[in-house]
Amino acid sequence: MSELKSAEEKAAEERRGPAGARRGGPPHAQLGMPTEKSQDFVPSAKRVLGLLRPDRAVVAGSLVLALVSVVLNAIGPKILGRATDLVFAGVFSRQIPAGVTQEQAVEGLRAQGRGTVADVLAAMDHVVPGQGIDFGAVGRVLLVVLAIYVVAAGLQLVQGRLLTTAVNRTVFRLRRDVEDKLNRLPLPYFDAQPRGELLSRVTNDIDNVAQSLQQTLSQLVTSLLTVVAMIAMMLYISPLLAVIALVTIPVTMVVTAAIGKRSQGHFVQQWKSTGQVNAVVEETFTGHELVKVFGRRAEADREFAERNDALYDASFKAQFISGVIMPTLMFIGNLNYVAIAVVGGLRVASGSMSLGDVQAFIQYSRQFTQPLTQVASMANLMQSGVASAERVFEVLDAPEQEPDSGTPARIDDPRGRVAFEDVSFSYTPEKPLIEHLDLVVEPGQTVAIVGPTGAGKTTLVNLVMRFYELDGGRITLDGRDIRELTRHDLRSRTGMVLQDTWLFAGTIHDNIAYGRPGATEEEILEAARATYVDRFVHSLPDGYDTLLNAEADNISAGERQLITIARAFLADPSLLILDEATSSVDTRTELLVQHAMAALRSDRTSFVIAHRLSTIRDADLILVMEDGRIVERGSHAELLAAGGAFARLHAAQFAGAVADPDDETAAGPGAPGAPGAPALAGPRG
C-alpha cells in the first residue's frame, strides 16, 4: 500500500524517522520487515525447560511416579512370560505318561532322535508328567500382572495430573511475563512492530508452546524412562537378543536428527509466516475503509494470498518432513522384530531360552521401539513448540526502556512550568530532527504549536511525556529534570487528548471514569456535562450504559473525541496536551468544546497542537515549527503582523487561495504554493 503515500508524506516520514511517523499509516506499511535469525534448537529447548524451574518439586514428584510406573510396566511382561511357561509346560506334561520323570522323558526323546524337542523339554520348569495345565497357577500369575498394571495406570494418571499442573502454571507465568515485558518496552519497539505480528507472538505462539509442552513433556519423560527400563530387562533376559534390539538406537537417532534438522527451519518459517498473515489480516480490517476508498482491495487480497501461500508452503514442508519420521522408524522397528523373532525361536529350539522369556523379550522389544517411535512422532510438535518459543523469547529479550531513577525526585508544589534546555532528538542517528531547542512555558500558559506535517509538533509533546529519550539537553518540569521523576509520577500529572481517539470495549460511563479511578458519580457526570458528552448521551437508548465495541465505531468520530476530552477533564491534570483534540467534531460542537477546553485549561499549562488556526486565537504563545526548529514565536496578532511563516499559513487557510504547489511563480506570498509556505493539511506531525 506504499503507493498511497504522497511525496509530501514520504518526505515527512523521512524527517520523523521510524517511530511515530508510521502511527496511523496505511495498512501493510510495516509488512515484510526482516526478522532476527532464530536460535538453535538445543539452547532454545533448554530455555523452555528452564521455565519449569519454579515448579521443580511438582515436576520431580511426577518424575518419581513416572519412574515407578515404568518399572511396574517393565516387570509385567516378565511375570506374564511365567504364565506362558506354565501353559507350555502343561501341554508337554499331558503328553508324558504319569510316573515318568522329566529327565526320563528327555532321555527317551533323545533316544528317538528328537533332540530339539528334548532340549526344549529339558529347559522347562514346572513339568508334572500326566497332569496337564495348572490353571490355578496360571490364574494367580495373571492376577498379579493385572494388579501391577492397575497400579501402574493409577500412578500414570497422578503423574499426568501433576505434570499438567506444572505446565499450566508455567504457561500462566509466561503469559504474565510477556504482559509485564510489553509494559516495560519503549514506544519505538511498538512503532517497529506490525500489530498483527506482535499479537501473533503473544497469543498464537504462546498457545503453541503450551500445547507442545502439554502433549510432549509427559509422554517424552515416560517414553525415555521406558526405553531405559526395557533395555535393562532385555539385557537381563538375553544379552544376545538385547544387542540385536539395541542396533536400532543409533539408526533411530541418525534418522530422527537428519529429518528433524531439515524440518526445524520450516517450522520457524511457519510461525513467522503465521505472524505475517495475522499482520495482513489485522491491518487490512483496521484500515478497511481506506482500502475500499482507494480501490486497493485486489492489492490487499493479492498480498494476503502471497503471505498465505508462503504459510501453506512452510507448513506443508514442516509437517510432511517431520511426518516421515514415524513411518520410517516403524519400518526399522519391524525389521528388528523379525530379527528378534527368528533368533529367539532358534534359542528356544536349542533350549537356551524358555518360550515365556522369548515372548517377554518380544514384548520388551515392541515396548522399546514404541517409545522411540513416539519420541520421533513428537519431533514435529517439539520443533514447532521451540520455534514458537524462540519468537516469544525475542519479545522477552527485547531491550527495555531506561529504568526510572533509583532515588526519584518529587514535586511538592506542582505549578506546570516546562523548560526545554538545549534539547536535541532524532528517531535515527543519521537524520536529526530537533537540534538545540530552547523553550520556556510558564505556569498556566497555553502554548499552541503549528507547522507543516513532519515538523516535529507531536514529537515535542512526546518528549515531554518521556515516550522517547533525548539525545541531548534536558527538559524540566517545575525545575526538576523529567528523567529524575518516575514515568508514573510524570504522566499522572499530565492529561492528553489525541487526534486518534482511544476507547476500550465497555460503557461510555466506564470510558470517562478511566481518567481518574475512584471518582464519584457526580464528578463523572460533571465532566460529561462540561464537555457536552451529556448532550448526545441522552439520545442513546442506554445512555451512559451504552456499550462501545472494541473499535468504538458504534458512535460517531466526534462523539468518541468528546468522550476522550471528558476523560481528560475528569483527570484534572496540572499539564494538558491537546493534539488536534477537536479535529473530528463539527463546527458548532467545536465552539462549545472550546468553552469547555478554556475551563479545562484554566490554571494549567497547556500544549495545543493544531492545524485549524481558528482554535488557537486565544493562545498565550504560538510556536511555528519547521524541520524540528521553532522558526517563529509570539501571540496570534504579533505573528500576523510579522508577515512570516504563520502569516502565510493563516492566509492559506482563510484566504482560500488555490494555486499549483509546483508553480512557485504563480503563487503569492500568502498562497499555499508560495516558497516556504507549509502544507495546508495532512497527518499530525
ZAMARGU-4260 file (C-alpha; in steps of 0.2 Angstrom, whole numbers, plus 5000, padded with zeros to 4 digits):
<rodrens>
0) 5000/5000/5000 | 5015/5011/5000 | 5009/5018/4983 | 4996/5028/4993 | 5008/5039/5000
5) 5011/5056/4993 | 5028/5064/4990 | 5025/5075/5005 | 5020/5061/5016 | 5036/5052/5011
10) 5047/5067/5015 | 5038/5069/5032 | 5042/5051/5036 | 5060/5054/5032 | 5060/5068/5044
15) 5051/5060/5058 | 5060/5043/5057 | 5053/5026/5060 | 5044/5030/5076 | 5028/5040/5077
20) 5029/5043/5059 | 5021/5027/5055 | 5007/5028/5068 | 4990/5028/5059 | 4998/5025/5042
25) 4990/5015/5028 | 4988/4996/5031 | 5003/4985/5027 | 5015/4999/5029 | 5026/4989/5040
30) 5025/4971/5032 | 5039/4962/5025 | 5051/4968/5039 | 5066/4957/5041 | 5066/4946/5057
35) 5080/4941/5068 | 5089/4924/5064 | 5081/4911/5075 | 5091/4902/5089 | 5097/4884/5089
40) 5085/4871/5094 | 5095/4864/5109 | 5098/4881/5118 | 5080/4886/5115 | 5074/4869/5121
45) 5084/4871/5137 | 5077/4888/5140 | 5059/4881/5138 | 5063/4868/5151 | 5070/4881/5162
50) 5053/4889/5163 | 5048/4874/5173 | 5060/4878/5187 | 5048/4886/5199 | 5038/4870/5199
55) 5053/4859/5200 | 5046/4850/5216 | 5030/4845/5206 | 5040/4840/5191 | 5051/4830/5202
60) 5036/4821/5210 | 5029/4817/5193 | 5046/4810/5188 | 5046/4798/5203 | 5029/4792/5199
65) 5033/4790/5181 | 5049/4780/5186 | 5039/4768/5197 | 5025/4766/5184 | 5038/4762/5171
70) 5047/4749/5182 | 5030/4741/5186 | 5026/4740/5167 | 5043/4733/5164 | 5041/4719/5177
75) 5024/4714/5169 | 5029/4705/5153 | 5042/4695/5163 | 5029/4689/5175 | 5017/4686/5161
80) 5030/4676/5152 | 5029/4664/5168 | 5011/4661/5163 | 5016/4656/5146 | 5029/4644/5153
85) 5016/4636/5164 | 5004/4634/5149 | 5018/4627/5138 | 5024/4616/5152 | 5006/4609/5155
90) 5004/4605/5136 | 5020/4594/5137 | 5016/4587/5154 | 5000/4580/5147 | 5009/4571/5133
95) 5021/4562/5146 | 5014/4547/5155 | 5012/4548/5173 | 5026/4541/5184 | 5039/4546/5171
100) 5051/4559/5177 | 5056/4574/5166 | 5074/4568/5165 | 5067/4551/5159 | 5056/4559/5146
105) 5071/4569/5140 | 5082/4554/5138 | 5068/4545/5129 | 5066/4559/5116 | 5085/4559/5113
110) 5084/4540/5110 | 5071/4543/5097 | 5082/4555/5088 | 5071/4570/5093 | 5085/4581/5101
115) 5077/4598/5098 | 5061/4593/5107 | 5072/4585/5121 | 5081/4602/5123 | 5065/4612/5124
120) 5058/4600/5137 | 5074/4600/5147 | 5074/4619/5148 | 5056/4619/5155 | 5051/4621/5174
125) 5035/4615/5182 | 5033/4600/5171 | 5022/4587/5180 | 5020/4572/5169 | 5002/4567/5166
130) 4995/4582/5175 | 4992/4595/5161 | 4990/4614/5163 | 4989/4621/5180 | 4976/4634/5178
135) 4976/4639/5196 | 4994/4644/5195 | 4991/4652/5178 | 4977/4662/5186 | 4987/4668/5201
140) 5001/4674/5189 | 4988/4684/5178 | 4980/4692/5194 | 4997/4698/5199 | 5000/4705/5182
145) 4983/4713/5182 | 4987/4721/5199 | 5004/4728/5193 | 4996/4735/5178 | 4982/4743/5188
150) 4994/4751/5200 | 5005/4757/5185 | 4990/4765/5177 | 4985/4774/5193 | 5002/4781/5195
155) 5002/4787/5177 | 4986/4796/5180 | 4993/4805/5195 | 5009/4809/5186 | 4999/4816/5171
160) 4989/4827/5183 | 5005/4834/5192 | 5014/4837/5175 | 4998/4846/5168 | 4998/4857/5184
165) 5016/4861/5182 | 5014/4865/5163 | 4999/4876/5165 | 5007/4886/5179 | 5022/4888/5168
170) 5012/4895/5154 | 5002/4906/5166 | 5019/4914/5171 | 5025/4915/5153 | 5009/4925/5149
175) 5012/4936/5164 | 5030/4939/5160 | 5026/4944/5142 | 5012/4955/5148 | 5024/4963/5160
180) 5038/4964/5147 | 5026/4973/5135 | 5023/4986/5148 | 5042/4989/5150 | 5046/4991/5132
185) 5049/5008/5125 | 5037/5015/5112 | 5049/5014/5097 | 5048/4995/5099 | 5030/4995/5095
190) 5032/5008/5081 | 5044/4995/5073 | 5032/4980/5075 | 5016/4977/5065 | 5002/4974/5077
195) 4996/4958/5070 | 5014/4951/5071 | 5016/4956/5089 | 4998/4949/5093 | 5003/4933/5085
200) 5018/4931/5096 | 5009/4934/5112 | 4994/4923/5108 | 4997/4910/5094 | 5015/4907/5099
205) 5012/4905/5117 | 4997/4894/5114 | 5008/4883/5103 | 5021/4882/5117 | 5008/4877/5129
210) 5001/4864/5118 | 5018/4857/5114 | 5023/4856/5132 | 5007/4848/5137 | 5007/4835/5123
215) 5026/4831/5123 | 5033/4833/5141 | 5023/4819/5150 | 5025/4807/5135 | 5043/4811/5132
220) 5048/4808/5150 | 5038/4792/5151 | 5045/4786/5134 | 5063/4789/5139 | 5061/4780/5156
225) 5053/4766/5146 | 5067/4764/5134 | 5079/4763/5149 | 5069/4750/5158 | 5066/4740/5143
230) 5085/4740/5139 | 5088/4734/5157 | 5075/4720/5156 | 5081/4714/5139 | 5099/4713/5145
235) 5093/4703/5160 | 5084/4690/5149 | 5096/4689/5134 | 5111/4699/5131 | 5112/4692/5113
240) 5095/4697/5108 | 5097/4714/5118 | 5112/4718/5106 | 5101/4715/5091 | 5087/4726/5098
245) 5099/4740/5103 | 5106/4741/5085 | 5090/4752/5081 | 5095/4765/5093 | 5109/4773/5083
250) 5099/4771/5067 | 5084/4779/5075 | 5095/4794/5082 | 5103/4797/5065 | 5086/4796/5056
255) 5077/4807/5068 | 5092/4820/5069 | 5093/4821/5050 | 5074/4823/5047 | 5072/4835/5062
260) 5086/4846/5056 | 5078/4848/5039 | 5061/4852/5047 | 5067/4864/5060 | 5069/4879/5048
265) 5052/4876/5040 | 5044/4876/5057 | 5052/4893/5061 | 5047/4900/5044 | 5029/4893/5048
270) 5027/4903/5063 | 5035/4918/5055 | 5023/4917/5041 | 5008/4915/5053 | 5013/4931/5061
275) 5014/4940/5044 | 4997/4933/5039 | 4990/4939/5055 | 4998/4956/5052 | 4990/4957/5035
280) 4973/4952/5041 | 4973/4964/5056 | 4979/4979/5047 | 4968/4976/5032 | 4952/4975/5043
285) 4958/4990/5054 | 4960/5001/5038 | 4946/4993/5028 | 4939/5010/5024 | 4955/5016/5017
290) 4957/5000/5007 | 4940/5002/4999 | 4941/5021/4996 | 4957/5019/4986 | 4951/5004/4977
295) 4965/4993/4984 | 4955/4978/4989 | 4963/4967/4974 | 4980/4973/4981 | 4976/4968/4999
300) 4969/4951/4993 | 4985/4948/4982 | 4996/4952/4997 | 4986/4941/5008 | 4987/4927/4995
305) 5006/4929/4994 | 5008/4928/5013 | 4995/4913/5014 | 5004/4904/5001 | 5021/4906/5010
310) 5012/4900/5026 | 5005/4885/5016 | 5022/4881/5009 | 5031/4882/5025 | 5018/4872/5035
315) 5017/4858/5022 | 5036/4856/5021 | 5037/4856/5040 | 5023/4844/5043 | 5027/4832/5029
320) 5046/4831/5033 | 5043/4828/5051 | 5029/4816/5047 | 5041/4805/5038 | 5050/4801/5055
325) 5036/4789/5062 | 5034/4778/5047 | 5052/4777/5044 | 5055/4771/5062 | 5041/4759/5062
330) 5049/4751/5047 | 5066/4750/5056 | 5056/4743/5071 | 5048/4729/5061 | 5064/4724/5054
335) 5071/4722/5071 | 5056/4712/5077 | 5058/4700/5063 | 5077/4698/5068 | 5072/4695/5086
340) 5058/4683/5082 | 5070/4672/5071 | 5085/4672/5083 | 5073/4669/5098 | 5065/4655/5090
345) 5082/4647/5087 | 5087/4649/5105 | 5071/4641/5111 | 5074/4626/5099 | 5091/4624/5107
350) 5085/4625/5124 | 5095/4641/5128 | 5079/4651/5132 | 5061/4647/5138 | 5046/4651/5127
355) 5040/4663/5140 | 5056/4673/5140 | 5056/4674/5121 | 5038/4681/5122 | 5043/4693/5136
360) 5058/4699/5126 | 5047/4702/5110 | 5035/4712/5121 | 5050/4722/5128 | 5057/4725/5110
365) 5040/4731/5104 | 5039/4742/5120 | 5056/4748/5117 | 5054/4753/5099 | 5036/4760/5103
370) 5043/4775/5114 | 5057/4778/5102 | 5044/4780/5088 | 5033/4791/5100 | 5048/4802/5103
375) 5051/4803/5084 | 5032/4807/5081 | 5033/4821/5094 | 5048/4829/5085 | 5036/4839/5074
380) 5027/4846/5090 | 5044/4849/5099 | 5051/4858/5084 | 5035/4868/5082 | 5034/4872/5100
385) 5053/4878/5101 | 5051/4888/5085 | 5036/4897/5094 | 5046/4899/5110 | 5060/4907/5101
390) 5048/4920/5094 | 5041/4923/5112 | 5059/4924/5119 | 5063/4938/5106 | 5050/4948/5114
395) 5056/4944/5132 | 5074/4948/5127 | 5070/4965/5118 | 5079/4980/5126 | 5068/4988/5139
400) 5066/5007/5141 | 5078/5015/5153 | 5073/5012/5171 | 5067/5026/5182 | 5079/5034/5194
405) 5083/5024/5210 | 5080/5039/5220 | 5066/5048/5211 | 5063/5067/5214 | 5046/5073/5219
410) 5037/5089/5215 | 5029/5095/5231 | 5021/5111/5224 | 5016/5107/5206 | 5014/5123/5195
415) 5017/5117/5177 | 5032/5126/5172 | 5040/5117/5157 | 5058/5121/5151 | 5067/5114/5136
420) 5086/5117/5138 | 5097/5114/5123 | 5086/5099/5118 | 5091/5088/5103 | 5082/5072/5097
425) 5081/5061/5082 | 5072/5045/5078 | 5088/5038/5068 | 5105/5045/5071 | 5108/5049/5053
430) 5093/5060/5052 | 5092/5074/5065 | 5075/5081/5069 | 5076/5093/5084 | 5093/5101/5087
435) 5097/5113/5102 | 5079/5118/5106 | 5076/5131/5120 | 5059/5135/5126 | 5051/5140/5142
440) 5032/5138/5146 | 5027/5147/5161 | 5013/5140/5173 | 4996/5142/5167 | 5001/5147/5149
445) 4993/5140/5134 | 5006/5136/5120 | 5000/5132/5103 | 5011/5123/5091 | 5008/5124/5072
450) 5018/5119/5057 | 5018/5108/5042 | 5017/5089/5043 | 5033/5081/5050 | 5039/5097/5058
455) 5041/5089/5075 | 5025/5096/5083 | 5019/5079/5091 | 5037/5074/5094 | 5039/5089/5105
460) 5025/5084/5117 | 5030/5066/5116 | 5047/5071/5123 | 5038/5080/5137 | 5029/5063/5141
465) 5046/5054/5140 | 5039/5042/5127 | 5056/5044/5119 | 5073/5048/5127 | 5083/5064/5122
470) 5099/5063/5113 | 5105/5079/5121 | 5100/5093/5133 | 5086/5091/5146 | 5068/5095/5149
475) 5062/5101/5166 | 5045/5102/5175 | 5045/5114/5189 | 5063/5114/5189 | 5065/5096/5190
480) 5073/5086/5176 | 5059/5074/5170 | 5072/5060/5170 | 5073/5062/5189 | 5054/5059/5190
485) 5046/5042/5188 | 5037/5040/5172 | 5021/5036/5183 | 5023/5052/5193 | 5026/5062/5177
490) 5012/5055/5167 | 5000/5056/5181 | 5001/5074/5181 | 4998/5075/5163 | 4981/5074/5153
495) 4982/5070/5135 | 4969/5071/5121 | 4975/5064/5105 | 4969/5066/5087 | 4967/5047/5086
500) 4954/5043/5100 | 4957/5028/5111 | 4942/5020/5119 | 4940/5002/5126 | 4926/4990/5125
505) 4915/4995/5139 | 4901/5008/5143 | 4903/5026/5140 | 4902/5029/5159 | 4917/5017/5161
510) 4927/5026/5147 | 4925/5043/5156 | 4929/5036/5173 | 4945/5028/5166 | 4953/5046/5168
515) 4953/5045/5187 | 4950/5029/5197 | 4939/5032/5212 | 4930/5047/5205 | 4912/5050/5212
520) 4897/5048/5201 | 4894/5067/5202 | 4912/5071/5196 | 4910/5059/5181 | 4893/5067/5177
525) 4900/5085/5179 | 4915/5081/5167 | 4902/5074/5154 | 4891/5090/5156 | 4906/5101/5155
530) 4912/5093/5138 | 4895/5091/5131 | 4895/5072/5131 | 4879/5073/5142 | 4870/5081/5127
535) 4872/5067/5115 | 4872/5053/5128 | 4854/5055/5132 | 4849/5052/5114 | 4856/5034/5115
540) 4845/5020/5121 | 4855/5015/5136 | 4863/5032/5140 | 4879/5031/5149 | 4877/5012/5150
545) 4879/5011/5131 | 4892/4998/5127 | 4905/5003/5115 | 4913/4989/5104 | 4932/4986/5103
550) 4934/4999/5089 | 4921/5011/5097 | 4914/5013/5079 | 4896/5011/5085 | 4896/5030/5089
555) 4902/5044/5078 | 4920/5050/5077 | 4916/5067/5085 | 4907/5058/5099 | 4922/5047/5103
560) 4933/5063/5104 | 4921/5071/5116 | 4922/5056/5127 | 4941/5057/5127 | 4940/5076/5131
565) 4928/5072/5146 | 4941/5059/5152 | 4955/5071/5152 | 4943/5084/5161 | 4940/5071/5175
570) 4958/5068/5177 | 4961/5086/5182 | 4979/5086/5177 | 4992/5100/5180 | 4999/5099/5162
575) 4987/5097/5147 | 4992/5091/5130 | 4979/5093/5116 | 4984/5085/5099 | 4971/5090/5087
580) 4958/5087/5100 | 4944/5094/5091 | 4948/5088/5073 | 4933/5076/5072 | 4919/5087/5079
585) 4908/5099/5069 | 4910/5117/5069 | 4896/5121/5081 | 4901/5107/5093 | 4919/5114/5091
590) 4913/5131/5098 | 4905/5123/5113 | 4920/5112/5116 | 4932/5127/5115 | 4922/5134/5130
595) 4925/5118/5139 | 4943/5117/5134 | 4945/5135/5141 | 4938/5130/5158 | 4949/5114/5157
600) 4965/5124/5153 | 4962/5137/5167 | 4977/5137/5179 | 4985/5123/5169 | 5000/5123/5157
605) 4993/5118/5140 | 5001/5112/5124 | 4989/5113/5109 | 4994/5105/5093 | 4983/5112/5079
610) 4981/5113/5060 | 4965/5124/5062 | 4971/5141/5067 | 4954/5147/5072 | 4956/5136/5088
615) 4972/5144/5094 | 4967/5163/5093 | 4967/5165/5112 | 4984/5155/5115 | 4996/5164/5126
620) 5011/5159/5114 | 5011/5151/5097 | 5026/5142/5091 | 5028/5139/5072 | 5039/5124/5069
625) 5048/5118/5053 | 5060/5104/5052 | 5061/5102/5070 | 5065/5120/5073 | 5055/5134/5081
630) 5055/5147/5067 | 5043/5159/5074 | 5035/5163/5091 | 5023/5175/5098 | 5005/5179/5100
635) 4992/5177/5086 | 4992/5196/5082 | 5011/5198/5083 | 5014/5183/5071 | 5001/5190/5059
640) 5009/5207/5060 | 5026/5199/5057 | 5021/5193/5040 | 5031/5177/5041 | 5028/5158/5041
645) 5012/5160/5052 | 5005/5174/5041 | 5007/5163/5026 | 4999/5148/5034 | 4985/5159/5040
650) 4982/5167/5023 | 4982/5149/5015 | 4968/5144/5027 | 4957/5159/5027 | 4960/5167/5010
655) 4955/5152/5001 | 4969/5154/4988 | 4971/5140/4976 | 4987/5138/4966 | 4998/5124/4959
660) 5010/5119/4973 | 5024/5116/4960 | 5022/5133/4952 | 5031/5145/4963 | 5029/5160/4951
665) 5011/5158/4951 | 5009/5159/4970 | 5008/5174/4980 | 5017/5176/4997 | 5001/5170/5006
670) 4996/5157/4994 | 4998/5138/4998 | 5011/5136/4984 | 5022/5151/4990 | 5040/5147/4994
675) 5042/5141/5012 | 5023/5140/5014 | 5018/5125/5025 | 5006/5111/5019 | 4988/5115/5022
680) 4983/5098/5029 | 4990/5081/5032 | 4993/5069/5046 | 4998/5077/5063 | 5017/5080/5065
</rodrens>
